[in-house]
Amino acid sequence: MLKFNIIRGLMLAALMAVPCFADEVAVLKNGFTIEHQWREVVGDVTRLYTSADGSNFIDVPTDDIEHFEAAPDAPVPVVAMSPAGSRPSGSAKLSSASGFPGRPKTDLSQVVNEASGRYRLDPDLVNSVIQAESAFNARAVSPKGARGLMQLMPGTASQLGVPNAFDPQANVEGGTRYLRELLERYNFDLVKALAAYNAGPQRVERFGGVPPYRETRAYVAKIVRDFNKKKAAQEKAASAKNSARAKSVGTKKSSAPAKASVNSVAQAKTSGASE
């Protein structure tokens, strides 16, 4: 029996490590939902890919995910349960009858995309800020009193017209607007804008750049690193797509190279003669 349980545990662990490629929705413990096309576990976070080619993704602490559901109109795949049997590691359409009562759900991807579009910011940047600020916890409160996803201080929230910092949509809207204002203030110097978001514009101007605070420097580095990782993934995906397209075109025009080489040689000779 012990041997069987060990083997069963290893098999289930292997199933959990395999990325899920079905369209689904991650339901977070704070009520947020994130629709994505596939996912995989990377360390202590679950990477939710919002594009099929893997160029867009959101990292969410695995412990913050309550369960996964099949996306609307998506087929219901088989569920692979964790060894403890407490949480599905695969996709499943879970309704209120499954122990998750119906409640208002907000699609974080949609909220971020809409706010980013209004203030002309890259949604990947806003997601990176959310990850660093609150780890996607809409009820997060910092020791200094900052609240919500992008951690707005009460005074800042009031200035931005956000009456309830725990309202995810209003919070992201206000935080995105504030980030845009900071970027404009510092001539779109992202490092200074992020430093001001964390430590305040007064300190950035006092020190002429990133304040010499370990927290602020680590904060800026974390966001820049995460944002660059997303951009690198997009560039890699675009490069692979272009290479595949070029290869496909080359295959269709297999007779073209010989003709082209002759023309190239003739052109080279003509060019050489003219010199």
C-alpha positions as a printed Julia matrix, in Angstrom:
275×3 Matrix{Float64}:
   0.0    0.0     0.0
   2.81   2.42    0.87
   4.57   1.65   -2.41
   1.3    2.22   -4.31
   0.75   5.59   -2.6
   4.3    6.7    -3.43
   3.88   5.74   -7.08
   0.46   7.42   -7.2
   1.95  10.58   -5.66
   4.75  10.65   -8.22
   2.29  10.19  -11.08
   0.08  12.99   -9.82
   3.08  15.27   -9.31
   4.11  14.6   -12.91
   0.61  15.5   -14.1
   0.76  18.75  -12.16
   4.11  19.66  -13.74
   2.78  19.32  -17.28
   1.48  22.62  -18.68
  -2.26  22.8   -19.31
  -3.1   23.95  -22.83
  -6.87  24.3   -22.55
  -8.63  27.65  -22.53
  -9.6   28.29  -18.93
 -10.13  30.81  -16.18
  -8.11  31.02  -12.97
 -10.28  32.07  -10.03
  -8.21  33.75   -7.32
  -9.05  33.66   -3.63
  -9.76  37.39   -3.74
 -12.51  36.89   -6.32
 -10.52  37.98   -9.36
 -10.49  35.83  -12.46
  -7.8   35.65  -15.12
  -8.74  34.09  -18.44
  -5.81  32.42  -20.15
  -5.02  29.88  -22.83
  -2.56  27.69  -20.95
  -0.5   27.62  -17.77
   2.47  26.05  -16.04
   3.96  26.09  -12.56
   7.27  27.96  -12.27
   8.65  27.71   -8.76
   6.07  29.05   -6.32
   4.06  30.87   -8.99
   1.69  29.71  -11.7
   2.38  31.34  -15.05
  -0.86  32.1   -16.89
  -0.28  32.53  -20.62
  -2.79  34.9   -22.18
  -1.53  34.25  -25.71
  -1.16  30.93  -27.49
   2.45  31.59  -28.51
   3.54  32.21  -24.91
   4.53  35.83  -25.5
   2.07  37.26  -22.96
   1.77  35.9   -19.45
   0.94  36.8   -15.87
   2.72  35.25  -12.87
   0.41  34.63   -9.91
   1.43  33.05   -6.58
   0.06  29.5    -6.74
  -1.3   29.72   -3.2
  -3.49  32.68   -4.26
  -5.37  30.56   -6.81
  -8.56  29.02   -5.48
  -9.44  26.9    -8.5
  -9.59  26.76  -12.28
 -12.66  26.71  -14.5
 -13.16  26.0   -18.17
 -13.44  29.23  -20.11
 -16.9   30.08  -21.48
 -17.79  27.8   -24.4
 -14.59  25.82  -23.87
 -14.7   22.01  -23.59
 -14.43  20.54  -20.1
 -11.13  18.61  -19.77
 -10.3   15.86  -17.31
  -9.32  16.98  -13.81
  -6.04  15.87  -12.24
  -6.28  16.23   -8.47
  -3.35  17.12   -6.25
  -2.11  14.44   -3.82
  -4.06  16.07   -1.01
  -7.15  16.15   -3.23
  -7.83  19.72   -2.15
  -7.33  21.58   -5.42
  -7.67  20.67   -9.1
  -4.35  20.88  -10.93
  -6.06  20.55  -14.29
  -9.04  22.37  -15.77
 -12.63  21.81  -14.76
 -15.91  23.62  -14.98
 -16.64  24.22  -11.32
 -20.05  25.61  -10.44
 -21.67  26.57   -7.16
 -22.66  22.94   -6.79
 -18.96  22.07   -6.65
 -18.51  24.0    -3.44
 -17.74  27.4    -4.93
 -20.82  29.59   -4.5
 -21.6   32.1    -7.23
 -20.13  35.56   -6.65
 -19.2   38.57   -8.75
 -15.99  37.93  -10.67
 -13.74  40.44  -12.36
 -11.48  39.46  -15.23
  -8.16  41.06  -14.3
  -6.82  40.86  -17.86
  -9.77  42.88  -19.13
  -9.44  45.47  -16.35
  -5.72  45.95  -17.05
  -6.15  46.05  -20.82
  -8.91  48.66  -20.63
  -7.01  50.92  -18.2
  -3.77  50.53  -20.17
  -5.57  51.44  -23.38
  -7.06  54.59  -21.86
  -3.71  55.83  -20.59
  -1.63  54.48  -23.47
   0.54  52.16  -21.43
   1.76  48.66  -22.15
  -0.5   46.23  -20.22
   2.56  44.09  -19.51
   4.05  47.0   -17.58
   0.88  47.45  -15.53
   0.8   43.71  -14.78
   4.44  43.86  -13.68
   3.6   46.73  -11.31
   0.64  44.79   -9.89
   2.87  41.75   -9.34
   5.44  43.82   -7.43
   2.9   45.85   -5.48
   0.28  43.35   -4.34
   0.92  40.01   -6.04
  -2.6   40.33   -7.48
  -4.24  40.53   -4.06
  -7.1   43.05   -4.31
  -7.38  43.19   -0.49
  -3.68  43.7     0.19
  -2.75  46.38    2.74
   0.88  47.38    3.25
   2.35  48.3     6.67
   2.26  51.93    5.52
  -1.42  51.75    4.59
  -1.26  51.33    0.8
  -4.25  49.39   -0.46
  -5.37  47.17   -3.29
  -3.74  45.8    -6.4
  -1.47  48.72   -7.23
  -1.22  49.72   -3.56
  -2.65  53.23   -3.54
  -2.1   55.31   -0.43
  -5.34  56.88    0.89
  -4.22  60.4    -0.05
  -3.16  59.36   -3.54
  -6.39  57.43   -4.05
  -8.39  60.49   -3.04
  -6.47  62.72   -5.48
  -7.07  60.2    -8.25
 -10.79  60.04   -7.54
 -10.76  56.47   -6.2
 -13.26  56.39   -3.3
 -12.73  52.69   -2.59
  -9.18  51.42   -3.06
 -10.43  47.86   -2.62
 -12.55  48.15   -5.77
 -10.22  46.35   -8.24
 -11.4   48.19  -11.33
 -11.23  51.64   -9.74
  -7.88  50.85   -8.14
  -6.22  49.69  -11.36
  -7.75  52.63  -13.21
  -6.33  55.09  -10.67
  -2.96  53.39  -10.4
  -2.52  53.23  -14.16
  -3.42  56.89  -14.48
  -0.93  57.79  -11.74
   1.83  55.78  -13.43
   1.14  57.58  -16.7
   1.33  60.96  -14.95
   4.68  60.02  -13.43
   6.06  58.89  -16.79
   5.09  62.22  -18.32
   6.58  64.06  -15.35
   9.96  62.37  -15.86
   9.98  62.48  -19.68
   9.09  58.79  -19.87
  12.1   57.7   -17.83
  10.63  54.41  -16.59
  13.15  53.95  -13.78
  12.44  57.38  -12.28
   8.69  56.93  -12.7
   8.73  53.58  -10.9
  10.93  54.98   -8.14
   8.45  57.84   -7.69
   5.55  55.39   -7.61
   7.24  53.57   -4.76
   8.97  56.3    -2.75
   7.15  59.43   -3.9
   8.11  62.15   -6.43
   9.57  64.37   -3.7
  12.28  61.84   -2.86
  13.12  61.21   -6.52
  13.59  64.93   -7.07
  15.51  65.32   -3.83
  18.06  62.68   -4.84
  17.94  63.43   -8.57
  16.9   59.89   -9.41
  16.26  56.61   -7.6
  16.5   57.23   -3.84
  19.22  55.27   -2.02
  16.65  53.02   -0.35
  17.09  49.27   -0.6
  13.33  48.73   -0.87
  12.92  51.21   -3.74
  15.9   49.93   -5.67
  14.76  46.32   -5.3
  11.24  47.36   -6.31
  12.38  49.1    -9.51
  14.71  46.23  -10.43
  11.96  43.66   -9.89
   9.49  45.43  -12.19
  12.06  46.16  -14.91
  13.25  42.55  -14.8
   9.7   41.16  -15.0
   8.71  43.57  -17.78
  11.86  42.79  -19.8
  11.18  39.07  -19.39
   7.74  39.54  -20.95
   9.17  41.59  -23.81
  11.91  39.03  -24.43
   9.3   36.27  -24.64
   7.33  38.32  -27.16
  10.4   38.99  -29.29
  11.31  35.31  -29.22
   7.79  34.34  -30.28
   7.75  36.95  -33.05
  11.18  35.81  -34.29
  10.08  32.18  -34.36
   6.91  33.15  -36.24
   8.86  35.18  -38.81
  11.36  32.35  -39.29
   8.54  29.87  -39.84
   6.89  32.23  -42.33
  10.17  32.77  -44.2
  10.79  29.04  -44.32
   7.3   28.45  -45.65
   7.75  31.08  -48.35
  11.15  29.6   -49.28
   9.63  26.14  -49.62
   6.87  27.39  -51.91
   9.41  29.17  -54.13
  11.98  26.38  -54.26
  12.8   27.17  -57.91
  13.51  30.86  -57.21
  16.99  30.58  -55.62
  18.71  29.31  -58.81
  17.3   32.13  -60.9
  18.07  34.66  -58.2
  21.68  33.5   -57.92
  22.2   33.92  -61.66
  20.75  37.4   -61.57
  22.89  38.23  -58.56
  26.05  37.09  -60.31
  25.17  39.08  -63.42
  24.46  42.13  -61.31
  27.73  41.71  -59.44
  29.68  41.49  -62.7
  27.96  44.55  -64.08
  28.64  46.42  -60.88
  32.29  45.4   -60.97
  32.7   46.47  -64.55
  31.25  49.88  -63.86
  33.74  50.44  -61.09
